[in-house]
């Protein structure tokens, strides 16, 4: 759980979403005359405001829509929503044309859902003899700042043990899309890792996020199959300047050193892929420009053991006090930490950018609870999501350091892992996810 290597920046504004063919969720909800303004750019994609009379309500509080189109995908440099549904898919077709059509269909559906509209012709009103285009459980709900972010896993470029190049993409696999090494202490479940495609759905309403993943899976039937998925709650990082820092399930503030949404230079340096580092060869140079890389790790937290640990030991493990969140020897949370004053095994010291030549990651992790582990303990933990410009310079060296020496390892274990290349944003209604890679 890399507490320090994080950051976030604004998502570019975009044109308004297409007009709905059926009543929108907002229309069905009946806001009593409230108008929705989508044109102004604001911090990190929370650009919409809902106005009623003379009052203005920020999008983060209103449940309004986050623009879908832009130079970068929404859901990365976007203020973090409250809920997550993440899904990884195996591509089951070997037909490149079917893959292209799937990504086009997903893009069009995502445009509508993120704008608060039903998929296609909607959940009702069509032919009674045919299944509806939309499953319907989000009818009447606000858009809830839904964002959908797509990624491409290593298997899309070379599949199976024989590394079959199903889609003619092997030469365009980015250099930084590496298979993550096995770190000390890993106990990875193959059923909770990997994937050819991923979709990250974030929203303030869990039903909106689940509806989005469900409908994309339905659209992909026969072409993709869900490999694994994860629900998340309680965001474990804040990306808005001045906002209260969230706490993880161990009760400590998480994300103190996130890059503010206004610090675009940091995002350009540490998160967005540049035009010269997007591919492994001349044939595909630049297709990933404006995109990023995502590492997803399911981290089990032994909360019962942690809850029996003394407060002093807990604070020594993290290198921060539990109340204010101040680093050892400091008075306030955001005071610059003195790493030398911390124990050599403290989490903050090992994860801090100053311990890694200043390299940072943008984190959007969530807590989870998934019932019990069969031994009378909660199956709970952190679903770690980190965006970065190059995993070889960021996640891999940071995690090597943590896996080797972090005192927190007594209380956590990495049990799921995946890595994805995140393509750039969909720029307009004629664009689609992965177009630069597949055309």
C-alpha positions in Angstrom: 0.0 0.0 0.0 2.1 2.8 -1.3 0.9 5.7 0.9 3.1 8.4 -0.6 3.6 7.8 -4.3 0.4 9.4 -5.7 -1.0 12.2 -7.8 -3.9 13.5 -9.9 -4.7 16.2 -12.4 -7.6 17.6 -14.4 -9.5 15.8 -17.1 -10.1 17.7 -20.3 -13.6 19.1 -21.0 -15.5 17.7 -23.9 -18.6 18.3 -26.1 -22.0 17.5 -24.7 -23.2 13.9 -25.0 -25.5 12.8 -27.8 -29.2 13.4 -27.4 -30.9 10.4 -25.8 -33.2 8.2 -27.9 -35.2 7.4 -24.7 -35.9 9.4 -21.5 -32.6 10.0 -19.6 -32.1 9.1 -16.0 -32.1 12.8 -15.2 -35.4 13.3 -17.0 -37.0 10.4 -15.3 -35.7 11.6 -11.9 -37.5 14.9 -12.4 -35.2 17.6 -10.9 -38.0 20.1 -10.7 -36.6 22.6 -13.2 -33.0 22.3 -12.3 -30.7 22.9 -15.3 -27.4 21.2 -16.0 -24.4 23.1 -17.2 -21.7 21.1 -18.8 -19.5 23.5 -20.6 -17.1 25.0 -18.0 -13.8 23.4 -17.2 -13.2 22.9 -13.5 -10.9 20.9 -11.3 -10.2 17.4 -12.6 -13.4 16.8 -14.5 -16.0 17.9 -11.9 -17.1 20.5 -14.5 -20.8 20.2 -14.2 -22.9 22.3 -11.8 -26.5 22.0 -11.0 -28.4 25.3 -10.6 -31.7 25.9 -8.9 -32.6 29.5 -8.6 -29.4 31.4 -7.6 -27.7 28.4 -6.0 -24.8 26.5 -7.6 -23.9 23.0 -6.5 -20.5 21.4 -7.4 -20.7 18.3 -9.6 -19.1 16.3 -6.9 -22.1 17.0 -4.7 -24.8 17.0 -7.3 -24.4 13.6 -8.9 -23.9 15.3 -12.3 -22.0 14.0 -15.3 -18.3 13.9 -15.9 -17.4 14.6 -19.6 -16.5 11.5 -21.5 -14.5 13.0 -24.4 -11.0 14.4 -23.9 -7.3 14.0 -24.6 -7.1 11.6 -21.6 -9.6 9.0 -20.4 -11.8 10.2 -17.5 -11.4 8.2 -14.3 -7.7 8.9 -14.0 -7.2 12.7 -13.6 -10.7 13.0 -12.2 -11.7 13.7 -8.6 -12.1 10.2 -7.0 -15.7 9.0 -6.7 -17.0 7.0 -3.7 -17.6 3.6 -5.3 -15.8 1.3 -7.7 -16.6 -1.7 -9.9 -13.5 -3.0 -11.7 -13.7 -5.9 -14.2 -11.0 -7.7 -16.2 -12.0 -9.6 -19.3 -10.6 -12.4 -21.4 -11.1 -11.8 -25.2 -12.7 -15.0 -26.4 -12.8 -14.2 -30.1 -9.7 -14.4 -32.4 -11.3 -12.2 -35.1 -9.7 -8.7 -35.2 -12.8 -7.2 -36.8 -15.0 -8.4 -33.9 -12.6 -6.9 -31.4 -12.7 -3.6 -33.2 -16.5 -3.6 -33.3 -16.6 -4.5 -29.6 -14.5 -1.5 -28.7 -16.7 0.7 -30.9 -19.8 -0.6 -29.3 -18.4 -0.2 -25.8 -17.4 3.4 -26.6 -20.8 4.4 -27.8 -22.5 2.7 -24.7 -20.0 4.4 -22.4 -20.8 7.8 -23.9 -24.4 7.4 -23.1 -24.1 5.9 -19.6 -21.6 8.5 -18.4 -24.0 11.2 -19.6 -26.9 9.6 -17.7 -28.6 8.0 -20.6 -29.7 4.4 -21.2 -27.8 2.2 -23.6 -29.0 2.1 -27.2 -32.8 2.2 -27.4 -33.2 1.8 -23.6 -34.7 -0.6 -21.2 -38.3 -0.5 -22.4 -40.5 0.6 -25.3 -38.9 -1.6 -27.9 -40.0 -4.8 -29.5 -41.6 -7.0 -26.8 -40.2 -10.1 -28.5 -36.6 -8.9 -28.2 -34.3 -8.2 -25.2 -34.0 -4.5 -24.4 -30.8 -2.7 -25.1 -30.4 -1.6 -21.5 -30.8 -3.7 -18.4 -32.7 -1.0 -16.6 -31.5 -0.9 -13.0 -30.0 2.6 -13.4 -33.3 4.2 -14.7 -34.2 7.1 -12.4 -30.7 7.5 -11.0 -28.4 10.5 -11.4 -25.2 10.0 -13.6 -23.4 10.0 -10.2 -20.1 11.2 -11.8 -19.7 7.9 -13.5 -16.4 7.4 -15.4 -15.4 4.4 -17.4 -11.7 3.7 -18.1 -10.5 1.0 -20.4 -7.1 -0.8 -20.5 -5.3 -3.4 -22.6 -3.5 -6.2 -20.9 -0.4 -8.1 -22.2 -2.6 -11.0 -23.5 -4.2 -8.7 -26.1 -0.8 -8.5 -27.8 0.4 -12.1 -27.4 -2.0 -14.7 -26.1 -1.4 -17.9 -24.1 1.6 -20.0 -23.4 2.6 -20.0 -27.0 2.2 -16.2 -27.2 0.0 -16.3 -30.2 -0.4 -13.0 -32.0 -4.2 -13.3 -32.6 -4.8 -9.7 -33.7 -1.5 -8.7 -35.3 -0.5 -6.5 -32.4 2.7 -8.1 -31.1 4.9 -5.5 -32.7 2.9 -2.7 -31.1 3.1 -3.9 -27.5 4.5 -1.1 -25.5 7.9 -1.6 -23.9 6.6 -0.7 -20.5 3.7 -3.2 -20.6 5.9 -5.8 -18.8 4.8 -8.8 -16.9 5.3 -7.8 -13.2 7.9 -9.8 -11.4 7.0 -12.0 -8.4 7.8 -10.0 -5.3 8.7 -11.4 -1.9 5.6 -12.3 0.1 3.2 -12.4 -2.9 0.6 -15.1 -2.7 -1.2 -14.4 -6.0 -4.4 -16.2 -7.0 -4.4 -16.6 -10.9 -8.2 -16.3 -10.7 -7.9 -12.8 -9.3 -5.4 -11.4 -11.8 -4.5 -10.8 -15.4 -6.9 -10.1 -18.2 -6.8 -9.0 -21.9 -9.0 -6.0 -21.2 -10.1 -4.1 -18.1 -12.8 -1.6 -17.4 -12.7 0.6 -14.3 -16.2 2.0 -13.4 -16.2 4.7 -10.7 -19.3 6.5 -9.5 -20.8 7.9 -6.3 -23.7 5.4 -6.5 -22.6 1.8 -6.5 -25.7 0.7 -8.6 -24.6 3.1 -11.4 -21.1 1.6 -11.4 -22.4 -2.0 -11.4 -24.9 -1.2 -14.1 -22.1 0.1 -16.4 -20.0 -3.0 -16.0 -23.0 -5.3 -16.4 -24.1 -3.6 -19.7 -20.6 -3.7 -21.2 -20.3 -7.4 -20.3 -23.7 -8.0 -21.9 -22.6 -6.1 -25.1 -19.5 -8.2 -25.2 -21.2 -11.6 -24.8 -19.6 -14.1 -27.2 -16.5 -11.9 -27.7 -15.3 -11.4 -24.1 -15.9 -13.1 -20.8 -15.4 -11.7 -17.3 -12.2 -13.1 -15.8 -12.5 -11.4 -12.4 -14.0 -8.3 -10.9 -13.8 -6.3 -7.7 -16.2 -4.0 -5.9 -14.7 -1.1 -3.9 -15.9 1.5 -1.4 -14.3 4.2 0.7 -11.8 5.8 -1.6 -8.3 5.6 -0.2 -6.9 8.7 -1.8 -8.0 12.3 -2.2 -7.3 14.2 -5.4 -8.9 17.5 -4.5 -6.8 20.3 -2.8 -8.1 21.0 0.6 -10.3 17.9 0.9 -10.1 15.7 3.9 -7.7 12.9 3.4 -9.5 9.5 3.5 -8.5 6.7 5.8 -7.8 3.0 5.0 -9.2 0.0 6.9 -6.3 0.2 9.3 -7.6 3.7 10.3 -4.7 5.7 8.9 -4.9 8.6 6.5 -4.0 7.4 3.0 -2.9 9.7 0.2 -1.5 12.7 2.0 1.1 13.4 -0.7 -1.2 13.1 -3.7 -0.6 15.6 -6.5 -3.3 18.2 -6.6 -5.6 18.4 -9.5 -4.1 21.8 -10.4 -0.5 20.4 -10.8 -0.7 19.4 -14.4 3.1 19.4 -14.9 3.4 16.6 -12.4 0.8 14.6 -14.3 2.7 15.1 -17.6 5.9 14.0 -16.0 4.7 11.0 -13.9 1.4 9.7 -15.4 0.8 10.5 -19.0 2.7 8.6 -21.7 4.6 10.8 -24.1 4.8 10.5 -27.9 8.2 8.8 -27.8 7.5 6.2 -25.2 4.3 4.7 -26.3 5.4 1.6 -28.2 8.1 -1.0 -28.5 8.9 -0.4 -32.2 8.7 2.1 -35.0 5.5 0.5 -36.4 3.4 1.6 -33.5 5.3 4.6 -32.1 3.0 7.0 -30.3 -0.3 5.1 -30.2 -0.3 5.3 -26.4 0.6 9.0 -26.3 -1.8 10.6 -23.8 -2.5 7.3 -22.1 -0.9 5.7 -19.1 -0.2 2.4 -17.4 -2.3 0.9 -14.6 -1.2 -1.6 -12.0 -4.0 -3.2 -10.0 -3.3 -5.2 -6.9 -5.7 -6.9 -4.5 -4.1 -6.5 -1.1 -5.5 -8.6 1.8 -5.4 -6.8 5.2 -5.2 -8.9 8.3 -7.4 -6.5 10.2 -8.0 -8.8 13.2 -4.2 -9.0 13.9 -3.9 -5.2 13.4 -6.7 -4.5 15.8 -4.8 -6.2 18.6 -1.6 -4.3 17.9 -0.6 -1.4 20.2 -1.2 2.2 19.0 2.6 2.9 19.2 3.4 0.0 17.0 0.8 0.9 14.5 2.2 4.5 14.3 5.8 3.1 14.0 4.7 0.8 11.1 3.3 3.7 9.1 5.6 6.5 10.3 2.7 8.8 11.0 0.4 9.5 14.0 -3.0 8.0 13.7 -5.0 11.1 14.6 -3.6 14.1 12.7 -1.7 12.0 10.2 1.5 14.0 10.8 4.8 12.3 10.0 7.2 11.4 12.9 8.4 14.6 14.6 6.0 16.8 12.7 2.9 18.6 14.0 0.5 18.6 11.0 -0.4 16.1 8.3 1.0 18.1 5.3 4.3 19.1 7.0 7.2 17.7 4.9 8.3 14.4 6.5 11.7 13.9 7.9 12.3 10.4 6.6 15.5 9.9 8.6 13.5 10.3 11.8 11.4 7.3 10.9 12.2 3.7 11.5 14.0 2.2 8.4 11.1 -0.2 8.0 8.3 2.4 8.2 5.8 2.4 5.3 6.0 6.1 4.6 9.8 6.1 4.5 10.0 3.2 2.1 7.2 4.4 -0.2 8.0 8.2 -0.3 9.1 9.7 -3.6 12.3 11.0 -1.9 13.3 7.4 -1.5 12.8 6.7 -5.2 14.5 9.6 -7.0 11.3 11.7 -6.9 9.2 9.2 -9.0 5.5 9.3 -8.2 2.3 7.4 -9.0 -1.3 8.5 -9.2 -3.4 6.3 -6.9 -7.1 5.7 -7.0 -7.5 2.7 -4.6 -10.5 1.6 -2.7 -11.3 -0.5 0.3 -13.2 -3.8 0.0 -14.9 -6.4 2.1 -15.8 -9.7 0.5 -17.4 -11.8 3.2 -15.2 -14.0 5.2 -12.0 -16.0 4.5 -13.5 -19.3 5.7 -11.6 -19.1 9.0 -13.9 -16.7 10.8 -12.1 -13.6 9.6 -13.2 -10.8 7.3 -11.9 -11.0 3.8 -11.1 -7.3 3.6 -8.4 -5.1 2.3 -7.2 -2.5 -0.3 -7.8 -2.7 -4.0 -4.7 -0.8 -5.1 -4.9 1.1 -8.4 -1.9 3.1 -9.5 -1.5 5.0 -12.8 2.0 5.9 -14.0 4.1 6.7 -17.0 6.3 3.6 -16.8 5.8 0.7 -14.4 9.6 -0.1 -14.7 10.4 3.3 -13.1 7.5 3.6 -10.7 5.6 0.6 -9.3 8.2 -2.1 -9.7 11.1 -0.4 -7.8 8.7 1.0 -5.1 7.1 -2.4 -4.6 10.5 -4.2 -4.5 11.5 -1.8 -1.7 8.2 -2.4 0.2 8.2 -6.1 -0.3 11.7 -6.4 1.1 11.6 -4.2 4.2 8.1 -2.8 5.0 6.9 -3.5 8.5 3.4 -3.4 7.2 4.0 -6.8 5.5 3.2 -8.5 8.8 -0.4 -7.3 8.3 -0.9 -7.5 4.5 -0.5 -9.8 1.6 -0.8 -9.2 -2.1 -3.2 -11.8 -3.5 -4.2 -10.5 -6.9 -2.3 -8.6 -9.6 -2.7 -7.2 -13.1 -1.1 -4.6 -15.4 -2.7 -2.7 -18.3 -1.8 -0.1 -20.9 -4.4 2.6 -20.8 -5.0 4.2 -24.2 -5.6 7.9 -24.6 -9.0 9.5 -24.4 -11.8 9.4 -26.9 -11.7 12.8 -28.5 -15.1 13.0 -30.2 -18.1 11.1 -31.3 -16.2 9.6 -34.3 -13.4 8.3 -32.1 -13.4 5.0 -30.1 -11.3 3.2 -27.5 -8.1 1.8 -29.0 -8.6 3.4 -32.5 -4.9 4.5 -32.7 -3.8 0.9 -31.9 -6.1 -1.0 -34.1 -6.1 1.2 -37.3 
